Amino acid sequence: MYVNTLGTWGGVATYLKPLIEDQVKRGNYVSLVVGSKGYLTTYVSEHYPNVDIKIVDNMYRDVHIFSSIKAIFEMRKIIKKIKPDIIHFNCIMAGLIGRLSNIGLNNKTVYNAHGWAFEPGTSKKFMIPAIIIEKFLAYFTDKIICVSNYEYDIANRYRIFKNKNQPTIIKNSSKDIGIVPSDDLKDDTFRITMAARFWKQKNQLLLIKSFEKVLKSKKIKNKIILYLLGDGPTVEECFDYVQQHNMNKNVIFTGTVNNVKDYYAKSDVVALITNYDAIAISLIEALSMGKPLIASNVGGVSENFDGNKNGYCIENNISDIYESIFKVIKNEKLRKKMGSCSRKFYLKYFTQNENLKNHNICYEKLIN
């Protein structure tokens, strides 16, 4: 049984899709429990109709005490009915609600936070309670998956794990998309793409403001387009800024898309400006396609980089973002070299086959 807070598009949905597909192909009974319908539930129901999808209406991303209590009882009923051998909880609220609902029931539990609530920068008002809660819930968890070395180090620093055998590091991965030629591009337009949900974690607005400085630079003659893939609560703020600053011809909002690779294929560089991240699947997809990266040096994002060989891992400020974009625009040979390094780095560390194999080893050890 896979449990996630939302059934919408995003990094966790990208993580869960291949896991569900792999377990179905292995002949295992698979169920998916989420707090809302969306891209993930639609995709799974269309491609894998035998997967049992359940919606817990009161499970939200944010804390709502009475709703969360209701969700705990709803979840417990579902677990008792399905009786899964293994439950794999994803994200903080699903991990909280799910593990509390599962206390005393006879199954094995796996938890993947996809970024801790007590990472550096979190206010002490939320940080200390988050540490206490995660330490408590660890006693009702058989295995904790960390998607990056950074995520493991943070949890280990605060002694979240109940013993040394509880954590395992399985880095995020992506399907090997490969180098995809884009035959329809016959101009000298420079294209940047960022694929991410619009919400407080990501910082599309900072990228837009940095991009505005690029557009105003008299040293750059190319036509430049920024594609922003995704949707979410902060998209209107970003859209309004673009309109007010007359950038609507250069900044394209696509909404949620299911063909990210098509946008990456025609892009010269892939960006991710984010306030925090355990490790970025959107960047791993770009690595597989041999694309240079520009991304924020926060959390585990630096683990998407082979030093500075395949792009720029920079601080979250307009000056650094502008400078990194400027460098890759002006130097085509550098872009090609970085893209080649991205591809090699992907093949060494981020293949999906290795990721799925490691998850299955984890499950089998729990069952045996």
C-alpha positions, 0 to 999 in steps of 0.5 A: 500500500502506497500512501501520499498526502496528495494525488496531484502532480508533483515530485512525490507523484513522479517518485510513486509512479514507477514504484507502483508500475514496478510492483504491479509488474511483479504481480503484487497487489497494490493499493494507493491511498491519497488525500485528494484526486489529481494527476497521480490518481488519474494516471494510475486508474487509466494505466493500472485499473487493478490498483485499488485507489482510496481517498481519505477526504480529511488528509491535507498537507497542512495541519487541521487538528479535527480533520487530521483526527478524522483522517486517522480513523478513516485511514485505520479502517482502510488498512484493516480492510485491505490488510497490506503486508507493507505500507509505504508512507510518503510526505510528512502529513501522510506519514503522521496520519498514517503511522498513528492510524497503523499503531497496533496493526500487523504489517511492516511500515516504510516512511519517506519524508521527501524533505524533513519539517526540521531542516535548517531555516525552519522556525523553532516554533515548528522545528522542535515539535517536528523533531519530537513527533518524528522521533516518536513516530520512528518507533512505529516505523520499520524502515525510513527511506532517505532520498539523499545523503543530506536528508539522512545527515539531517535526521541523524543529527537530531537522532530521529532513527531508533537504531542504525538499521532503520534508515536506508539511502535510496536516491531519487531517480528518473526513467532514462529519457535519453538525448531527445532531438528537437527537430522543430527548432531552427532559430537562435532562441535560448530556452530555459525550463523550470518544472515545479509546483507553484507553492511556498517551497519553490521560488519561481518568482525569484527566477522570473525577477532574475530572468527580467534582468537577463532580458534587460541586458544589452550584452545578450542579443538572443531571443530568450524564453522561460517556460514555467511548468506546473500549477499551484497557489503561487502561480497568480502572483508570478503571472501578475508580475510577468504581466505588470513588467511586460514579459508575457511574450518571454515567460510562458506559463504552461500549467500542469503538463504530462510531457515535461520531456518535450519542453526539456528537449527544446531547452538549452538549460533546466532550472530549479529555484527552490527554498528547500529540497531533499533532492530534485527529481525534475533535475534528475530527469534533465540529467538523463537528457543531457541538459545543463542545470542551474539550481539553488544550493539548498538542501540536497540539491547539490547532489544533482551536481558533479561539482560545477561540471554539469551546471551552476549550483548557486545561492538564491539571489538575483545576481547569482542566478543572472550571472549563471544564465548569462554564462550559459547563454554566451558559451555554446561550447560550455553548454554542450560540455555541461550537458555531456557531464550531466548525462554521464552523472545520471548513468552513474548515480540516478538510473531508475532500474537501480532505484527500483531494485533497491526499493524491492530489496528493502521490501523483501527484507521486511517481509522475510 
